[in-house]
Amino acid sequence: MLYRLCELVVRSLVERPEALKIDRIETERVDIFFLHVAESDRGRLLGKGGRTIGALRTFLDAAALRVGREVVVEIIE
């Protein structure tokens, strides 16, 4: 569920959704998402002062809390 939610939100934020790749590591309580996006979309995903990625992390943290999990989101260069 969290993977699909992350994918949906990130695809709506980037200009080149076809270049998006999300690697996931799932442990007992934690989902770790590594986002690979096009070079031109990194700035859009980070946002001014990191606000966009911060909001994404907060949103996914709230969703994960409802299902008893934790989420870590990283942008891979």
Residue, then its C-alpha position, 0 to 999 in steps of 0.5 A: m500500500l505505501y509503495r503504491l501511494c509513494e509512486l502515485v504522489v511522486r509520479s504526479l510531481v515529476e515532469r518525466p514519470e516514465a523515468l521514475k524508478i522506486d527501489r524498496i527495501e521492506t523490513e519487519r517494521v520499516d519500508i525504505f524507498f529509494l527514488h530514482v528520477a530524471e536529472s531534470d526532475r530532482g529539483r522539482l522533487l526536492g522543492k525550495g529548501g527541501r519543502t516538497i520532499g519534506a512534505l512527501r516524507t511527512f505525508l508517507d509517515a502519517a500513512a505508515l503510522r496508520v498501518g503500524r509501519e515506518v517509512v524512509v524516503e531517499i532520492i538517489e543521484 
